[in-house]
Amino acid sequence: MFRSLRHIQVMSRRSYSDSLAKYPFLKELGITSSVNQGVYDGKSWKANGEIIESVNPSTGEPIASIQQGNVQDFHRCTAAAHEAYGTWSDLPAPKRGEIVRQIGDALREKLIPLGKLVSLEMGKILPEGIGEVQEFIDICDYAVGLSRTYSGSILPSERPGHVLLEAWNPLGVVGIISAFNFPVAVYGWNAAIALTVGNTVLWKGAPSTSLVSIATNRIVSSVLEKNSIPGAVASLCTGGADVGEAMSSSEKIPLVSFTGSTHVGQQVGTTVQGRFGKHLLELGGNNAIIVNEDADLNLVQQCLVFACCGTAGQRCTTTRRLFLHKKVYDQVLGSLVKSYSTVLTRTGDPLDEKTLYGPLHSEAGVRGYLATVEEIVGQGGKIEFGGKKIDRPGNFVEPTIVTGLPVDSRVVHRETFAPIVYVFSFDSLDEAVAANNSVKQGLSSSIFTRDIGNLFKWIGPKGSDCGLINVNIPTNGAEIGGAFGGEKHTGGGRESGSDAWKQYCRRSTVTINHGRDVTLAQGIKFE
């Protein structure tokens, strides 16, 4: 179900010493061994699975090794998390919120080193690596307020002497499976909210960003330990497909939150549903921007480059399709090509503050990019810019602009997790909206317009069918205050703000008779 990394020999002590010398922030984060244990059960860091190597995607060089968890480790962590739930759920919600506040403060203290590790291991540029950790901090702040405000309802009863209540209680152990592209933030969105409403969490991060998982969990567990809270309130079991399958199948995990591909997410959802568990799926996106004829083109120019090739196209909210009104098509396309040329001059090491564009995360990503470019050309597409692997060490590819394909092309309708954007011309806004909605995914979308009628049509029932609908901003860069997620093959799950906390709870309607007579609903007499 889940793709595991191939077994790699343990890196030598010398090569790990080289990593420590080159990246001193590793030691600050507790990455202090050539082989780092990838399982935390609340009491000890001990793993029994295969040993894998974390690789720097910008150089192809090893960073450190990780001993991952196996199914036995998973069951050990699950049992510990289940036991810790009893203690954690008994704490008043504001007390839990105080612990989450301290987690946010601990992350603030490690903001820069953890952000650097995200950039090193995932490959995103440093401002994005730091920004991702900041997002976890922000959701902790949000959760503190939530701990004093999330509530049920009091409802009127049709029966004398009765009252109806709607109560929300935690589920138990929440399983979190996160992806490589946001190795901190996705865990943060889930964990901060799940913990606040009374659940414990068990995390399986992506194998290829296991160092980030270990470092992040160490920060969280240090706060729990300082407050004499069981460490298994936030446990970790890194691993491959076997661990993911065990989590999806486990009756002791009432909710599994999965972020990743639509293909794997469908398998997770089917497995969890097969045992009547709950799942929260954040899957693929095939996001579009519509630039209408009345758009502010200066605003468009400011947004498009980050939308299309920020994070080297590896955000689920990256713009994959660009619909330009025929009256502005040539101008916007020409400007985008020119901007991409500038981006290439700032390609390099993600840890270099001058770098604007980093590598793809893996060699597999590069192969997928090249195969897609070949398919594009084979279907008659024109490469306006890019289309090649960059001749340097690491997983660098050129950001790519494609024209000349039909809107309904197979390759256009398939999400490719790489910096490839397909550009189309349209005559009417209705045509563009229909094209936006024509794909199976429904995550994010955006329109650039200055017409208030267009705006309200776009956000209404005949507008975008996505979970994230934007106006005059890119498809990426969502804030934590709103619920994050999408429709259709994106999975339907919601994380982060608004009332997304309800997904981590069980909902009960409580009927209380505080009178002296028993009255049946709907006026039924049974005498």
Residue pairs with C-beta under 8 A, 6 or more apart in sequence:
1 241
1 244
1 245
1 248
1 264
1 267
1 268
1 271
2 240
2 241
2 243
2 244
2 245
2 264
3 240
3 241
4 50
4 207
4 239
4 240
4 241
4 242
5 52
5 207
5 208
5 240
6 52
7 50
7 51
7 52
8 51
8 52
8 53
8 65
9 51
9 53
10 34
10 35
10 51
10 53
10 65
11 34
11 53
11 62
11 64
11 65
12 34
13 34
15 34
15 62
16 33
16 34
16 64
16 65
19 26
19 62
19 63
19 64
20 26
20 27
23 63
23 116
23 117
23 120
25 112
25 113
25 116
25 117
26 32
26 63
26 64
26 117
26 211
28 110
28 113
29 110
29 113
29 114
29 117
29 215
29 218
29 219
30 214
30 215
30 218
31 64
31 117
31 211
31 214
31 215
33 64
34 64
34 65
35 51
35 64
35 65
35 66
35 67
36 64
36 65
36 66
36 67
36 210
36 211
36 214
37 45
37 46
37 47
37 66
37 67
37 214
38 47
38 49
38 66
38 67
38 68
38 69
38 210
38 213
38 214
38 236
38 237
38 238
38 239
39 45
39 46
39 47
39 48
39 49
39 68
39 69
39 73
39 76
39 77
39 236
39 237
39 238
40 77
40 217
40 218
40 221
40 231
40 235
40 236
41 73
41 76
41 77
41 80
41 231
41 232
41 235
42 77
42 80
42 81
42 84
42 221
42 230
42 231
42 232
42 233
42 235
43 80
43 231
43 232
46 73
47 66
47 67
47 68
47 69
47 70
47 73
47 238
48 67
48 69
48 70
48 72
48 73
49 67
49 68
49 69
49 70
49 73
49 238
49 239
49 240
49 243
50 67
50 68
50 70
50 240
51 65
51 66
51 67
51 68
52 65
52 66
52 68
52 207
52 210
53 62
53 63
53 64
53 65
53 66
54 62
54 63
54 64
54 65
54 66
54 121
54 208
54 209
54 210
54 211
55 61
55 62
55 63
55 208
56 62
56 63
56 120
56 121
56 394
57 121
57 122
57 123
57 358
57 359
57 360
57 361
57 362
57 394
57 395
58 123
58 348
58 349
58 350
58 358
58 359
58 393
58 394
58 395
58 396
59 393
59 394
60 393
60 394
60 395
63 120
63 121
63 211
64 211
66 210
66 211
66 214
66 238
68 207
68 210
68 238
68 239
68 240
68 243
69 77
69 237
69 238
69 239
69 243
70 239
70 242
70 243
71 242
71 243
71 246
73 237
73 239
73 243
74 202
74 237
74 239
74 243
74 246
74 247
74 250
75 246
77 202
77 232
77 235
77 236
77 237
78 173
78 202
78 250
78 252
78 253
79 252
80 230
80 232
80 235
81 173
81 200
81 201
81 202
81 232
81 233
81 235
82 172
82 173
82 200
82 252
83 230
83 232
84 200
84 230
84 231
84 232
84 233
85 170
85 172
85 173
85 199
85 200
85 233
87 229
87 230
87 233
88 96
88 195
88 198
88 199
88 200
88 229
88 230
88 233
89 170
89 198
89 199
91 99
91 198
93 147
93 148
93 150
93 196
93 197
93 198
94 147
94 148
96 147
96 195
96 196
96 198
97 143
97 144
97 145
97 146
97 147
97 148
97 196
98 144
98 147
99 195
99 223
99 224
99 227
99 229
100 140
100 143
100 144
100 147
100 192
100 195
100 196
101 140
101 141
101 144
102 223
102 226
102 227
103 140
103 192
103 219
103 220
103 223
104 136
104 137
104 140
104 141
104 144
106 219
106 220
106 222
106 223
107 114
107 133
107 136
107 137
107 140
107 219
108 137
110 133
110 215
110 219
111 130
111 133
111 134
111 137
112 130
114 133
114 184
114 212
114 215
114 216
114 219
115 126
115 129
115 130
115 131
115 132
115 133
115 134
116 126
116 129
116 130
116 351
117 129
117 211
117 212
117 215
118 124
118 128
118 129
118 130
118 132
118 133
118 183
118 184
118 209
118 212
119 125
119 126
119 128
119 129
119 130
119 350
119 351
119 358
120 129
120 350
120 351
121 183
121 208
121 209
121 211
121 212
122 129
122 180
122 181
122 183
122 209
122 212
122 361
123 312
123 314
123 350
123 358
123 359
123 360
123 361
123 395
124 132
124 181
124 311
124 312
124 314
124 350
124 358
125 311
125 350
125 355
125 356
125 357
125 358
126 350
126 351
126 352
126 353
126 355
127 353
128 310
128 311
129 350
132 182
132 183
132 184
132 185
133 184
135 184
135 185
135 188
135 189
135 480
136 184
136 185
136 187
136 188
136 192
136 216
138 480
139 188
139 189
139 192
139 193
139 480
139 496
139 497
140 188
140 192
142 192
142 480
142 481
142 496
142 497
143 192
143 193
143 195
143 196
144 196
146 193
146 196
146 197
146 501
147 196
150 168
150 196
150 197
150 501
151 168
152 165
152 166
152 167
152 168
153 165
153 166
154 163
154 164
154 165
154 166
155 163
155 164
155 165
155 166
156 164
157 163
157 164
157 511
158 521
159 513
159 519
159 520
159 521
160 515
160 517
160 519
161 513
161 514
161 515
161 516
161 517
161 519
162 511
162 512
162 513
162 514
162 515
162 519
163 511
163 512
163 514
164 509
164 510
164 511
164 512
165 509
165 510
165 511
165 512
166 507
166 508
166 509
166 510
167 507
167 508
167 509
167 510
168 197
168 502
168 505
168 506
168 507
168 508
169 198
169 505
169 506
169 508
170 194
170 197
170 198
170 199
170 504
170 505
170 506
171 199
171 254
171 255
171 278
171 504
171 505
171 506
172 199
172 200
172 252
172 253
172 254
173 199
173 200
173 201
173 202
173 252
173 253
173 254
174 190
174 194
174 199
174 200
174 201
174 202
174 253
174 254
174 255
174 256
174 257
174 504
175 201
175 202
175 204
175 247
175 248
175 250
175 253
175 255
175 256
175 257
176 186
176 187
176 190
176 191
176 194
176 201
176 202
176 203
176 204
176 257
177 204
177 244
177 247
177 256
177 257
177 258
177 259
177 260
177 268
178 186
178 187
178 190
178 203
178 204
178 205
178 206
178 213
178 259
179 186
179 206
179 259
179 260
180 206
180 208
180 209
180 361
180 362
181 311
181 314
181 315
181 316
181 361
181 417
182 259
182 315
183 205
183 206
183 209
183 212
183 213
183 216
184 212
184 216
186 259
186 282
186 495
187 203
187 205
187 213
187 216
189 480
189 484
189 495
189 496
190 201
190 257
190 280
190 495
190 504
191 201
191 203
191 220
191 234
193 495
193 496
193 500
193 501
193 504
194 201
194 504
195 201
195 233
195 234
196 501
197 501
197 504
197 505
199 255
199 504
200 232
200 233
200 234
200 235
201 233
201 234
201 235
202 235
202 236
202 237
202 247
202 253
203 213
203 217
203 234
203 235
203 236
203 237
204 236
204 237
204 238
204 239
204 243
204 244
204 247
205 212
205 213
205 236
205 238
206 213
207 238
207 239
207 240
208 361
208 362
210 238
213 236
213 238
214 236
214 238
217 234
217 235
217 236
220 234
221 231
221 234
224 230
224 231
224 233
224 234
225 231
237 243
244 268
245 271
247 253
247 256
248 256
248 258
248 267
248 268
248 271
248 272
249 271
249 275
251 275
251 277
253 277
254 277
254 278
254 506
255 277
255 278
255 279
255 280
255 503
255 504
256 268
256 272
256 277
256 278
256 279
256 280
257 279
257 280
257 282
257 493
257 495
258 264
258 265
258 268
258 269
258 279
258 280
258 281
258 282
258 283
259 282
259 283
259 316
260 282
260 283
261 283
261 284
262 283
262 284
262 415
262 440
262 441
262 489
262 490
262 491
265 281
265 282
265 283
265 491
268 279
268 281
269 279
269 281
269 491
272 278
272 279
273 279
278 503
279 493
280 491
280 493
280 494
280 495
280 503
281 490
281 491
281 492
281 493
282 316
282 484
282 485
282 486
282 490
282 491
282 493
282 495
283 316
283 441
283 486
283 489
283 490
283 491
284 316
284 415
284 441
284 443
284 489
284 490
285 316
285 317
285 318
285 320
285 415
285 441
285 443
285 444
285 475
285 486
285 490
286 320
286 321
286 413
286 414
286 415
286 439
286 440
286 441
286 443
287 317
287 318
287 319
287 320
287 321
287 441
287 443
287 444
287 445
287 446
287 466
287 475
287 476
288 319
288 320
288 321
288 322
288 323
288 435
288 436
288 445
288 446
288 475
289 303
289 304
289 307
289 319
289 321
289 322
289 323
289 445
289 446
289 447
289 448
289 474
289 475
290 323
290 426
290 429
290 432
290 433
290 436
290 445
290 446
290 447
290 448
290 449
290 458
291 297
291 300
291 322
291 323
291 324
291 325
291 328
291 332
291 448
292 325
292 429
292 432
292 447
292 448
292 449
292 451
292 454
293 325
293 327
293 328
294 449
294 450
294 451
294 454
295 325
295 328
295 448
295 449
295 450
295 472
296 448
296 450
296 472
297 328
297 331
297 332
297 335
299 448
299 472
300 332
300 448
301 332
301 335
301 339
303 448
303 473
303 474
304 319
304 322
304 332
304 335
304 336
304 339
304 474
305 336
305 339
305 340
305 343
306 474
306 476
306 477
307 318
307 319
307 446
307 474
307 475
307 476
308 318
308 319
308 322
308 336
308 399
308 401
308 419
308 421
309 318
309 340
309 343
309 357
309 399
309 419
309 421
310 318
310 476
311 318
311 358
311 476
312 357
312 358
312 359
312 360
312 397
312 399
312 418
312 419
313 399
313 417
313 418
313 419
313 420
314 360
314 361
314 365
314 417
314 418
315 476
316 443
317 443
317 444
317 468
317 475
317 476
317 477
317 478
318 419
318 475
318 476
319 421
319 446
319 474
319 475
319 476
320 415
320 416
320 420
320 421
320 422
321 412
321 421
321 422
321 424
321 435
321 436
321 439
322 336
322 421
322 422
322 423
322 424
323 424
323 425
323 426
323 432
323 435
323 436
324 332
324 333
324 423
324 424
324 425
324 426
325 425
325 426
325 427
325 432
326 425
326 426
326 427
329 425
333 384
333 401
333 403
333 423
336 385
336 401
336 423
337 384
337 385
337 401
340 385
340 386
340 399
340 401
341 385
343 356
343 357
343 399
344 357
344 398
344 399
346 354
346 355
346 356
346 357
347 355
347 356
347 357
347 358
347 390
347 396
348 354
348 355
348 357
348 358
349 355
349 358
350 358
350 359
357 399
358 396
359 394
359 395
359 396
359 397
360 366
360 369
360 395
360 396
360 397
360 418
361 395
362 395
363 395
365 395
365 417
365 418
366 389
366 395
366 397
368 416
368 417
368 418
369 389
369 397
369 400
369 416
369 418
369 419
369 420
370 389
370 397
372 411
372 416
372 418
372 420
373 383
373 387
373 388
373 400
373 420
375 411
376 383
376 387
376 402
376 405
376 411
376 420
377 383
379 405
379 409
379 410
379 411
380 404
380 405
381 402
381 403
381 404
381 405
381 409
381 411
381 422
382 402
382 403
382 404
383 400
383 401
383 402
384 401
384 402
384 403
384 423
385 398
385 399
385 400
385 401
386 397
386 398
386 399
386 400
386 401
386 419
386 420
387 398
387 400
388 397
388 398
389 396
389 397
389 398
390 396
390 397
390 398
397 418
397 419
398 419
399 419
400 418
400 419
400 420
400 421
401 421
401 423
402 420
402 421
402 422
402 423
403 422
403 423
403 424
405 411
405 412
405 422
406 412
407 424
407 435
407 438
408 438
409 422
412 422
412 439
413 438
413 439
413 440
415 441
424 435
426 432
426 435
429 454
429 457
433 457
433 458
433 462
433 463
433 464
436 445
436 464
436 465
436 466
437 464
437 465
440 488
440 489
441 486
441 488
441 489
441 490
442 465
442 466
442 467
442 486
442 487
442 488
442 489
442 490
443 466
443 467
443 468
443 485
443 486
443 487
443 490
444 466
444 467
444 468
444 469
444 470
444 475
444 476
444 478
444 486
445 464
445 466
445 468
445 469
445 470
445 475
446 469
446 470
446 471
446 472
446 473
446 474
446 475
447 454
447 455
447 458
447 464
447 470
447 471
447 472
448 471
448 472
449 455
449 458
449 471
449 472
455 471
457 463
458 464
458 469
458 471
459 469
459 471
463 469
465 487
465 488
466 486
466 487
466 490
467 483
467 484
467 485
467 486
467 487
467 490
467 494
468 475
468 478
468 484
468 485
468 486
478 484
478 496
479 497
480 496
480 497
481 496
481 497
481 498
482 496
482 497
482 498
483 494
483 495
483 496
483 497
483 498
483 499
483 500
484 494
484 495
484 496
484 497
484 500
485 491
485 492
485 493
485 494
485 495
485 500
486 492
493 503
494 500
494 503
495 503
520 526
